[in-house]
Amino acid sequence: MTSSACSFYNPGAAFSLATGMTWVFTIVSVVVVVVVVRIARRLGSAWWAVALGMLLGGSLGNLYDRLFRDPGFAEGHVVDFISYGGYFIGNVADIAIVGAAILIGLLAVRGREVNGSLAAHRHATAAQGGSADGAEAGTTDGAQGGTADGAQGGTADGAEAGTADGAEAGAGRGTHDA
């Protein structure tokens, strides 16, 4: 498949679908941008940063066209200029969005969370008596999910230890006052 440059003003989505719904795509783009920015605060994985960066860049690129190109605000046509062997025409933003979708799918299948933890680890910890968010209670001897007296899933005073990002809290340091 070869690609060549041409220019097409697309009022719809991929393959010019839903050409009368440009304002809906504008709203969806704004929502995607807001969601990605909110998720970015919890990033702990370089791969998720790449995926969300690609999604954000592609969404902002298409959003710019929809907001500021003719025929008017929030109804602008996206400029597609890369022809894929006559099958369809797209732009760099489309490439970024598709690449992000593929990468997000791979990360989800592999169980990699946005914060960098593995989903399987989180579920295994919850099954062992730890907290559901993947945090582990610390011990004086570094064992998972226990306390100095060997009880699972808590601390010496009965409070649950954990962090929002799934890191081990206090492993090897103890969680009770000696």
C-alpha positions in Angstrom: 0.0 0.0 0.0 1.4 3.3 -0.9 0.4 6.7 0.4 0.3 10.0 -1.5 -0.5 13.6 -0.6 -3.9 15.1 -1.5 -6.3 17.3 0.3 -9.8 16.4 1.5 -12.0 18.4 4.0 -13.8 15.7 6.0 -17.0 16.8 7.8 -17.4 13.4 9.4 -15.5 10.6 11.1 -13.3 8.0 9.6 -14.4 7.0 6.0 -16.6 10.2 6.1 -19.2 8.5 8.2 -21.8 10.6 10.0 -21.0 13.8 8.0 -23.9 15.6 9.6 -22.7 15.0 13.1 -19.6 17.3 13.2 -20.7 19.0 16.4 -20.9 15.5 18.1 -17.3 14.8 17.2 -16.3 18.2 18.6 -18.0 17.3 21.9 -16.4 13.9 22.0 -13.0 15.4 21.3 -13.4 17.8 24.2 -14.4 15.0 26.5 -11.4 12.8 25.4 -9.0 15.7 26.1 -10.5 16.3 29.6 -10.4 12.6 30.4 -6.8 12.2 29.2 -5.6 15.2 31.2 -7.3 13.9 34.4 -5.9 10.4 33.9 -2.4 11.9 33.3 -2.2 12.9 37.0 -2.0 9.2 37.9 0.6 8.1 35.3 3.2 5.8 36.5 3.9 3.9 33.3 6.0 5.2 30.4 3.9 3.2 27.9 0.7 4.7 29.2 2.3 8.1 28.9 3.1 7.4 25.3 -0.4 6.1 24.5 -2.2 8.9 26.3 0.1 11.5 24.7 -0.7 10.1 21.2 -4.4 10.1 22.0 -4.2 13.7 23.4 -2.2 14.9 20.4 -4.5 13.3 17.8 -7.6 14.5 19.6 -6.3 18.1 19.9 -5.3 18.1 16.2 -8.7 17.1 15.0 -10.4 19.3 17.6 -8.5 22.4 16.3 -9.8 21.7 12.8 -13.4 21.2 14.1 -13.3 24.4 16.1 -11.5 26.8 13.7 -11.9 25.6 10.1 -14.8 26.3 7.7 -17.8 26.1 7.7 -17.8 27.4 11.3 -17.0 27.1 14.9 -17.5 23.5 16.2 -18.6 22.4 12.8 -15.2 22.7 10.9 -14.0 20.0 8.6 -10.9 18.0 9.4 -8.2 18.2 6.8 -7.3 14.7 5.6 -4.3 14.6 3.3 -2.7 11.2 3.4 -4.2 8.7 0.9 -3.8 5.0 1.7 -3.7 3.5 -1.8 -7.2 4.8 -2.6 -8.8 2.9 0.3 -9.2 5.9 2.6 -7.7 9.3 3.3 -6.5 10.4 6.8 -4.2 12.7 8.6 -1.4 12.6 11.2 -4.0 13.0 14.0 -5.8 9.8 12.8 -2.5 7.9 12.8 -1.8 9.0 16.4 -5.3 8.1 17.5 -5.2 4.6 15.9 -1.7 4.0 17.3 -2.9 5.0 20.8 -5.9 2.7 20.5 -3.6 -0.2 19.6 -1.2 0.6 22.4 -4.0 1.0 25.0 -5.5 -2.3 23.8 -2.1 -4.1 24.3 -1.6 -2.5 27.7 -5.1 -3.6 28.8 -4.5 -7.2 27.5 -1.2 -7.3 29.3 -2.8 -6.0 32.5 -0.7 -2.9 32.8 -2.5 -0.2 34.9 -2.1 3.5 34.3 -0.1 3.8 37.5 2.4 1.2 36.3 1.2 -1.7 38.4 0.0 -5.0 37.0 -3.7 -5.8 37.3 -3.0 -9.4 38.1 -0.8 -8.3 41.0 -3.6 -6.1 42.3 -6.1 -9.0 42.2 -3.7 -11.5 43.8 -3.0 -9.1 46.6 -6.7 -8.6 47.3 -7.2 -12.3 47.4 -4.3 -12.7 49.9 -6.0 -10.3 52.3 -4.4 -7.0 51.1 -6.3 -4.0 49.9 -8.2 -4.1 46.6 -6.1 -1.2 45.1 -2.9 -3.3 45.1 -1.3 -1.8 48.2 0.3 -4.1 50.7 0.6 -3.7 54.4 4.2 -3.5 55.6 5.8 -5.9 58.1 8.9 -5.9 60.2 10.3 -8.9 58.3 9.2 -7.8 54.8 6.5 -10.4 54.3 3.5 -9.5 52.2 0.3 -8.3 53.8 1.2 -9.1 57.3 2.2 -7.4 60.5 4.8 -7.9 63.2 2.5 -10.5 64.9 1.7 -12.3 61.7 -1.8 -11.1 61.1 -2.7 -10.6 57.5 -4.0 -7.4 55.8 -3.6 -4.9 58.6 -1.2 -3.2 60.9 -0.5 -3.6 64.6 -3.3 -1.2 65.5 -5.8 -2.8 63.1 -5.7 0.1 60.6 -5.2 -0.8 56.9 -2.0 0.4 55.3 -1.8 1.1 51.6 -1.1 3.7 49.0 -3.2 4.9 46.1 -0.6 3.9 43.5 -0.2 0.3 44.5 3.3 0.7 46.0 4.3 -1.4 49.0 3.8 0.6 52.2 6.5 0.0 54.8 7.8 -3.4 53.7 10.7 -4.3 56.0 10.1 -1.3 58.2 7.1 -2.3 60.3 3.8 -0.5 60.6 3.4 -0.3 64.3 5.0 1.7 67.0 7.5 -0.3 68.9 
